Amino acid sequence: MFQNLHFVMRKIGAGLALLTIAGSYLYAQQWEDVGGAQGVSAGGSSYNNLVVDQTGNYYLSYYDTSVSKGSVQKFNGNSWSYVGGSPGITEGTATFNSLSLDGTGNIFYTHQVGYPGTGIAVHQFNGISWSQLPKATESSANYHASAVSPSNTLFTFGGQNSGTVQRFVNGAWEQVGNTGFSNGASFAELVIGTNERVYTCNVSAGVRVYQNSTSAASTDTWTLVGGSIVDAASSSEQYTSDIAIDGNNNLYVAYVSSSANEQKLNVKKFDGTAWIQVGQANFSSGRVQHVAITVTKAGQPYVVASRFENDNLFRNTAYKFDAATQNWITLGGDFISAGEAKFNDLAIDRTNNYLVLAYSEDVTRVKRIPLDGVPPGCTNTDPGSNPGDTGCVTFTYQGQQVTYATVRGGDGNIWLQQNLGSSGVATSLGDDTSYGDLFQWGRWDDGHQLRNSATAAPTSPNSPDGLAGSNAFIIGSASWWDVFASTDKWTATSPANISGTVGADPCRALGQGWKMPSQAEWAGIVSSENIANPGTAYNSRLKLPASGYRSSSSGALTFTGQRGYFWSSDTSGLGGKYLYIGSTIANPSAGAMRGQGSAVRCIKTASALGTSDIIRNTETTSIYPNPTSGIVNVKSDSLIESISVINMVGQRLNNMQFSNNQINMNGLPNGIYIVELKLKNGQIFSKKLIKN
């Protein structure tokens, strides 16, 4: 039984990793590492248990191979620390284990006693130190579970005597109901409702859920909930089942269906009379193992399972039940882990509105995702006026709600701080979760941009108006939109507004004011952020990663982790302009064929901040040069009453020098400004101006 105490992450070939890990995301909300820690345990781990208290503290237990003992950690909202001050609170190995909390601050950790010992050991942390309580049993017991009743009594369910439930009262263990009722305790799970009913769940010739009263004597018989098994199910050390209970004491069970139903993921609910199917039956895309379920007080269930297939072996996926469609949908992407993920456990952080997941991917990792798609504190507020200030924006991408970070750049504009399709802001130059999707010039969020999307020959016509129903990445010769004109645009507000010469801007989905950056706007940010190579691009406020590009001829990924390619909305002699970030250069004027797949980073400019960019009387008034290095010439056939220079946060800059029809902007930082001229005839002339 010790073969699963620790496992080594399955190695994935570099080419396959680029296509599957970085490319198959359907980013709805994004999973984030809790506390910023990519690994919580000090070494290898297994048998994770996750509990969240009423104030939003996370408690995690696991078997810790670094010390060959059980460890318990706490996340206090900022960082992880060992409960009791150090790892390894057990006397020896602690494989099958369980974690529970009472309402007075006590933590209970139960575990199978390792060889040559037997029984279920119980440890209690009282806020100061750990102490060992009497064993729940001295008999051999592998699978077991624990829970605390509303009256703060600890209960355990173990496999001794073919299934026994006990409660800890006045320093001793009491038997609850008859023994042997469950035919063992494979994948033992235990929940207690506010109705003072105890419910056990295990697999024995099907998934079985039993019930009894928290006050039951040893003579009170356990009964099957619903009078029969929940369903036929697979059973082995990884084909687990799990149970959860909502605020109205409704029961939910997740399990691996039987071999006859292809060993896929299934969920049922007890409606007070019978077990009913929740959503579509056997809904996972393949066989699964390591199942866990949790449910909100209002009855919203979430499940997680690891896919047991030759492809994407043991990568885990979370699902949310969509009541509107009565279907299960993936939450935060097709897969969460990069490699093999085992011993999944889920919990709800009701205080901060997160779904929290713990799993072992070599070490124990803990991630979370907002329940409603908006992280706490995100109110779609733009960043402050200072460069580096951050905010967030919520929009729909790949058919699901997403929330992305935004930042005020050194040029004064607001930028996404992550690429479209990424799961978060880059944490390193080679952070593959930050690479995001790769768009072909002029195309939109139709699925072609996914890094592992299918490839296809050009459509007819080979322009935006020929793409109806296509979500493939177009390759070959001729490549995508190869007959191009300098007047072609990537500015349509939606796919409904495209034409043979205008593609839909994917940035318009972010809301008013958002768009693809122009070549001049890329030039402005490169200058203001001193971007000169991939290192400085990552160190900039925009956190630009080296996301590489996708070949227009083959669809292969190129220079991933080494160079950056970011589209602009402007055309070039080759097809489209992009910002190229190479080993020793950052060129915002580079050009490529439109069939190349490059990253998209969106911008929100001054016009979205309430400053007009309307030109009135353009025939008699002009401002040049643009861009400028400092001195701006003003030409007007009418007398000028006043001149204002406005920065990207809408501030009018006082004491600007204007004489001999010139504005002296030498004292201003590089960036984008609005120059506003008020003429004596009452007309107003406004023009966006770049200083570099």
N, C-alpha and C positions, 0 to 999 in steps of 0.2 A: 504493500500500500504506500510505500514511500517513493515510488517512482514519480509521483506528481507533486512532491514537496517543492520542487524548483524546476523551472524549464528555461531553456535558452531560446531567445527570440529567433525565429526562423529567418535565415538569411535570404534576401531577395536580390536577384541579379539587378545590376545597375540599370539596364535598359528597361526591364519590367517595372522596376520601382518608379521610374520616371513616368511611365504610362499609367500605372495604377494608383500609386500613392498620391502623386501630385495632380492627377487628372480626373478622378472619378467623383469629385465632390459635387453635391447638389446643394451648395451652402444655403441652408436656411439660416437659423441662428448659428452662432459659432461656438464650439466647445473651447473652453479656456482652461489652462492648468490652474488649479486652485492654489492660491498663494504664490503663483509664478513658478512652482516647483514641478519640473518635468518628471521627477521621480521622488516619491515620498519616503519609501523604505531605503535603508542603507545598503541593502543587497537584494538578492533574489527573494521572492515572496510567493505565497499562495494562501488560499482560504481567507479571502478578504471579507470583512463585515463593516458596514457603514451605517452610522446612526447620527441624526441631527437633532439637537435639543430645541426647546421652545424659543431660545434667544438667538438661534442661528449658528451655534458652535457645532463643528463637525468632529465626530469621534470615529476613529478607524482602528480596527484590529486586524492582524494578519500573522501568519507564520513567517518568521524572519530568519532566512538562512544565514545571515551574517553573524547571528549569535546562536542559531539552532534552538530558538525559543520563540514564544509568542510575544509580540509587542503591541502596544496601544499608543496612538498619537492623537493629538487634538489640534484642530485649526480654529483659532480664535477670531478669525476675520482678517488677520494680517499675515500670520505665519504658522507653520507647523512646529509642534514640540512634543516630546515624549511625556505621556501622562505618568507622573511619578519621577520624572527627571532623567530616566535612562531607558534604553531598550531592554528587552528580554525580562519580562516579569515572571515567567513560569520557571519551574524547576528543570524542565527538559523540553522535549519536542512538544509542540502544541498544534496538531494538524487540524482535524475537524474542530471548529470552534464557533463561538457565538458571542455577541456583544449586545448589551441592553442597558438602558438608563432608567432610573426611577425619578419621581418628581421632586426629590429632595437633594439631588446632586450626586447621588451614588452611581458608580459605574460598575457593572457586573460583567466579568469576562469568564466564560466557561470554555473548557477544551478537553479533548480526549487526552488521557494520560499516556505518554509514550512508553514504548517497550523498555524495560520489562514490566513496568507498572500497568495497572488497569484502572478503569473507571472514568468518571467525569469530574475534573477538578474545577473549583469555583474560586475566583478572586474578586475582591471588592475594593474599590478605591473610594475613600470617603472625603476626597477633596484635599487630603494631606498625604496619605500614604496608602500603599496596597496591603491588604491582609488576605490570608487564605481562609475561606469558609470550609466547613465540612464538605467532603465529596458528595455529589448528588447520588452517586452509586459507586460501589467498589467493583461491580461486574464489568465485563468487557462491553464497551459501547463506542462505536465509531461515530455514526451520524447522531447529531443531537442539535437542539435549538433552545433558545431562552427568550423570555419576554417578561415584562413587568405589568401587573394589573393596574387599573385605575386607583386601587387602594395601596399601591406601592409594594406589592408582594411579588417576589421573584418566582417564576415558574420555569421548569425545564421539561423538555420532551426528548427522550433518548430511546435507544434500541434495546436496552436491557429488558429481559423477560418478554421479548417480542413486542415491545412498545409500552413505555411507562411515562406518565406525567407526574411531576412532583412540584410542591410549593415549599418555600423556605419560611417557616414560622417559628418565632421564639428560639432561634438558633438550631433548629432541627428540620429535617426534610419529612414532609408528609406525602403519602400517596394520594393522587387525585383520580378518582374513578378506578375502574378495573384495569389490570395489566393485560398485555397481550392483545389489545383491541385492534392494533394497526398492522398486525402480521409483520412486525419489525418497524424500522424507522429510516428506511433508505431515503435520503434527501430530506431529512427531518426539517420542518418549518413550523413556526408557532406564532400565532397572533392572538391578541386579547382585545375584545371590543369594549366600548363604553357600556354595553349591556351586561357586563360581567360574565360573558361567555368566553370560554377558551376554545380555540380552533387549532387543530393540528392538520398538517398536510404531509403526505409521504407517497412514495410510489411502491405499490405492491399489487401486481396484477392489475395495473391501472392506477391513475391518480386518485387518491382517497383523502377526503377531508372529514374529520370527526369533530364532534362538539360535546362540551360538558360545561357545567357551571364552575366558576372560580372557587366556589365553596363546596364542591362535590366531595363526598366521603369516598372511601375506597370501594364501597359497595354500589356507588352510582355508575351505571353503565354508560360508556361512550357510545354515541350513535352517529351513523353516517349522515352527513349533511345532504339533504335531498333524497336520502334513502338508497342511493346507489353510488357507484364510482363516478367521478367527474367525466372520465374518458379513458380509452386505451392509451397507453403511453410507453415510450421507450425507457429503458432503465440500464444505467451503467454508472461508473464513477463520474462521468461528465454529462450524461443525459439528465440534467437536473430539472426539478420543478420548483415553484415558489408560490407563495400566497401573500395577499395584501388585503387590507380592510380599510374602507373609507369612513367618513364621519357619521354615516347613517348605518354603519355595521353591515354594509354589503360586502360580500367576499368576492375576490378576483383571484384566479389561479392561472399561471403561465406554465407551460410544460412543452416537452418535445413529443410530437405526435408519434404514433406507432409506426413500425416499418411499413405497414400497408399504406400509410399516408405520407410516406417519404421522409419521416423524421424531421418535419418542419415545425416552425413555431406556431403555437396555438394559445388562445386565451379564452377562458369561460368565466361567467359571472353567475352567482346564485341570486335569483330574483325573489327569494322568499319561499319559492315552491320547488323550482327545478334549476338545474344548471343550463344556462343558455349561452349560445355562441356570441362572442364579442367580435364584431367585424367579420371579415372573410376568414374562413378556416384555412389553416396551414399556409400562412401568408408570407413567410420568409422566402427569399429568393433561392434558397437551397437548404440543405440539412444544417442543423444547428446543435450546439451544446452550450453549457454554462449559461443557463437562463436565470434572469432575475426580473421581478416586477415590483412596482410601487404605484401608489394611487394618491391623488390629492383628497382632501377632506370632502370636496364637492363631487368626487367620483370620476376624475379624469385619470385613466390608467396610462402608464408608460412601461415599456418592457425593453430589455436588452438581451442579446444573444450573440454568440460567436459562431460564425459560419464554418461548418465542418465539411469543407469541400477541397478538392485539389487546388483550385484557384482561390486566392485570398484565404488560405487556410487559417482559421481561428481569428481572423480580423472581426472585430465586434461592430454591431449596428444597434442603434437605439430607435425605437418606434413609438409614435404617439397615435392614440386612437382619435380619429376625426369623426365626431358625432354627426357632422353635416353630411358626409358622404358614406358613413358607416364603413370606412376603410382604415387600415393602418398605414401610416405614412412615415417615412424615415425622418429622423430628427437630427439635423446638423450634418447631413451628408450620408453617402452610401456606407462608409466605414469611418470609425472613430480612430482606431489604433492604426499604427503604421505596420505592425507585425502581429505576431500571435498574441491574443488577449484571452486570458483565462480567469476564472473565479470572479466573474462580474458580480457587482452588487449595486443597487440603486437606492436612493433616498430623496425625499423632498425637503428642500430648505424653504419652509413657509415664510420665515421672517424676511428673507431677501429674494424670494421668488425664483429659485433655481431648482433645476433637476440636477442631482449630483451622482456621479458614477465613479466607482472604484473598480480597478481591474489590475491583473498582473500581466505586464508586458516586460518580462524579465524582472524588473522592480515593480512595486505597486505604484500605480499612477491614479491620481484623483482629478477628474475633470468635471466641469459644470457648464450648464447652458441655461439661459433665461427661459422660464416657462412660457412667457407670452411674446418672446422675440425681442423684447426691449430690456437691456440690462438696467439694474437699479440706477437711478440718477440720469438716465438718458431721456431727455425731453425734446429731442430734435433741435437742440439749441446750437447755434453756430459757435465756434471758438471765440474767445475774447480777442481783443485788439492787438495783443502782444504776440510777436512771432513765437511759435512753439506752443501757444495755448491750444487746447484740444476740445473737441466736442464729439457729436455723433449724429448719424442720420439713419433713419429707418426707411426701407423701401422694399419693393418686390423684385426678387431675382430668381431665375429658374423656377418661377411659379410659387415661391415661398417667401415669407417675410424675413428680411435680414437686417442686421444692425451693424454699421461700419463706423470705425473711428474717423474723425476729421481733424485737421490741424491747420493753424494759421501759418502759412509759409513766410519765408523771409522777404518775399515779393509783395506781401500784404494780402494775397489771395487766400481763399479757403480751398484746401485740397483734401481729397480722400487720403488717409494715411495708410491705405492698403489697396492692393490691386483688386479690380473686380474679379470675383470668384475665389478670393483668398479666404482663409479661415481666421485671419487676424493680422495684426501689425507684425512686421518682420522682427524677430528676436536675434537674428544673425544674418550675415550676408547670404549664407546658404540655407536659410530656413525654408524648406520646401513647402510648408503649410502657408507661406506668405506669397508664393509665386502667382497663384491665381490662374485665370483662364487666358487663352491666347486667341484674340480676335483677328479675322481677316478684315482689311480696310474696307469700310463702308457697310459692314454687317453688324448685327445686333444680337441680343440675347435670345438666340433660337436653338441653342444646344451645340452648334458647330464649334464653339469656342472651348469646349471641354478638352482637356489635354489628351484624352483617349477616345475622342469622338471618331466615328467612322469617317472614312475618306470616300470621295466620289469624283467623277468627272464633272466638268463645268455644266451648268444648266443652260437652257436656251429660252430666252436670251441670257447671255453671260453678264448679267448686271442685276442690281437689286430687285428689279421687277420680275426677274425670272426665278426667284428663290422660293416661291410659294410651296410650302410643305417640305422644304429641304432643311435638314439639320446636320448635314455632313460637311466636313472640312474639304473644300474643293482643291484638288491637286491636278497635276499633269500639265500638258502643253496643248492648247493654251490654258494658262492658269486662270484664277479668279479675276474677273473684270479686267482682262488684259488689254482691251481696247478702251483706253481711258482718255479723258480730256482734262485740261487744266481747270475747266469750269465745273467739274464734278464736285459734289459736296457730300459731307458726312454730317448732316445737320437736321434731318427730319426728326420730328418730335416723337414719332412712333412708327412701327412697321406699316400702319395703315396709310402713312403719308409718303411712302417711298415712291421712286420713279426710276426710269432708266438712267438718270443722272444724279440722283440724290439717294443716299443710304440713310438708315435710321441710326441716330446717335444713341448708343446704349446708356450714356450718362444721363439722358433726359429722364430716365426712370427714377432718379434720385429726388426729383422735385424741382420746383421753380428755381431758376438760376444756374442749375448744374448743366455742364456740357463737356464735350471733349476739349482738351486744351489745344490751342493753336500752336504753331511753330514759335511765334513770338512769345507766347506765354511760357513755353518750355525754356526759351532763351532767358526769360526773366528769372525763373526759379533757379536755373543752373548758375546764373551769375550771382544772385542774392544768397544762395546756399553754398557757393564755392564748390560745386560738384565737378570733379575732374576725373574720377575713376570709380569703379564699383565700391571701393571702401568708403570714399567720401559720399557717394550716393546713399549708402546704407546709414552712414552717420548723420546725414541731413535730417531735417525735421520731417521730411516726407518718408523716411525709412525705405528708400527704394531698394528692392532686392535684385539679385542677378537672376532674373526669371527666364532668360533665354528666349528663343523663338522657335516656331514650328515651320518646317520647310514647305514651300509652296509646290515643290515638285514631288515630294514623297510623304509629307506629313510627319517626318521624323523630328524629334526634339533636338535642338542644337544649342550648345553653349549654356545649358542650364547650370546654374551655380557659378558661372564665370562672367557673363555679360548681361547687360540689361537692354531691352528694346521696348520702347513705349510710344504707341501711335500718337500722332497729332491729327487734327481735322483738316490739315492742308494737303494739297496735292504736290507732287514733284514730277520731274522728268521721268522717273522710274515708275511712278504710280502713286505713292503716298509718302508723306514725310513722317519721320519718327525721331525720337531722342535715342541716340545710340550711346551707350556707356561701355566703353572698352577698357582695356587694362591701363591705358594712359590717356584717355580722351573721354569727353562728354560732348557730343555733337548734336545739337537740337535741329540741325538742318539736314540730317542724313535722309536718304530716300531708299525705298525698297518696292518691289512688286507688291501689288495689293493682295496677292495670294499668300503672302507671308503671315504667319500667326504671331502677333505681338501683344504685349500686355496693354491694358487700358487703365489709366489713372485719371479720375475725373476732377474738375475744377469748378469752383463757384466764384465768379468774378465780381467786380465792382457794381455792375449793373444789377446784380442780385441784392446789393446792399442798400438800394434805394437811391443811388446816384445816377442821374440821367446820362445816357450816352446818345442822346438824340442830336442830330446835326440840323441846325436851322440856318438858312441863308448860306449854304455851303458854296455858292457860286462866288461870293464876295469875301469870304473869310477862310484862312487856312493857318495851320500850325505845323512847323517843320524845323529840323528833321525829326523823324519818328521811326525807330528809337533815337534817343538823344544821349549824349554823354554829359550834358549839363546846360548848355545854352540853347534856348528854344526861340525861334523866330516866329513872329506873329504878323500875318498880312491880312489887312481888312480895308475894304473900300469905305467903310463907315467908321465914325468915331467910336472909340472904345471908352465906355464909362467905368468898368471895373474888371479886374481879373481875379479869379480864385483858383487855387490848386488844392485838390481834394485827394486824400489818400484812400487806401482800400477799405478803411473802416468808416469812411464817411466824414472824416474830420477835415475842416477847412484850415489850411496852413497859413498862418498870419505872417506878415512882414516879408512876403515874397518880393524880390527886387524886379521891377518892370520899368525899363527905360529904353528909348530908341527902338521900340517895337521888339524888344527881346525880354524873355523871362530867364532869370538866372536860377537854375535848379542845382547848382554845383554843391550846395550844402545839404541836399537831401540824399537819403540812402537809395540805392538801386531798387527798382520795383516798378509798379504800375500806378499811374495817377490819372485823375480826371482834371483837365484844364477847362475851366468854364469862363467864357468871355460874355460880358453883358454889354451890348452896344447901345449907343445913344438913341437909336431908333426903336429901342425896346426889345429887339430880338436878342436871343441867347444862343450862343454857340458852345457846344460841349464836345470834347474829344478825348478819347483814351490815349494816354501817352506812356511809352515805356522808357525808363531811364536805366541805362546800363553802362 
